[in-house]
């Protein structure tokens, strides 16, 4: 069963597939296409995964794995390095 902690890996996977940079909507589409079955069998995560995906991105920023995002910016998410 998937948990919200899996979303960090899925966000990284989606960004790598998109060349290291993608809009959050494209990240969500990638997660849905590639992990739909995991999400559908994950209990409450099925209802919260898009919110939790943003939580995962925030944690990845704090870890230095995603570039910081200026406040109010709606631009793409980008991997560091």
LOBANU-579673 format. One record per residue (C-alpha): residue in one letter; x, y, z. Coordinates in steps of 0.1 Angstrom, whole numbers, plus 5000, padded with zeros to 4 digits. Each point is the difference from the previous one (the first is absolute). Layout:
N
AXYZ;...
This chain:
81
X500050005000;X501450344990;X500450285026;X500650374996;X503749935005;X500049824966;X499050324984;X503550155004;X501449724979;X497250034975;X500650384997;X503749944993;X499149734975;X497650234982;X502550284998;X502849774988;X497649874972;X499350374990;X503750094998;X500350135036;X497350284998;X496249994997;X496950185010;X498349855030;X497049904978;X502349794978;X501549855031;X496549905011;X499249864966;X503149795001;X499249875035;X496549914990;X501049824968;X502849815016;X498749945036;X496250004996;X499649645013;X502250095030;X497950305007;X496749824996;X500949755026;X501650245025;X497050085022;X499750375009;X503150094979;X497749954969;X498150315011;X503050215011;X502849914976;X500150334981;X500350205032;X502649755013;X501950034967;X500550375008;X501049915036;X502649774984;X501350274978;X500350245030;X502049735019;X502249944969;X500750384999;X501049995037;X502349714993;X501650194971;X498849764973;X497750254984;X500850364992;X498350255023;X496950154987;X499450385003;X496850085020;X497050014977;X501949854971;X498049764978;X503049904979;X501449654996;X501549785027;X503649944994;X502649755013;X503250145013;X503349914983;
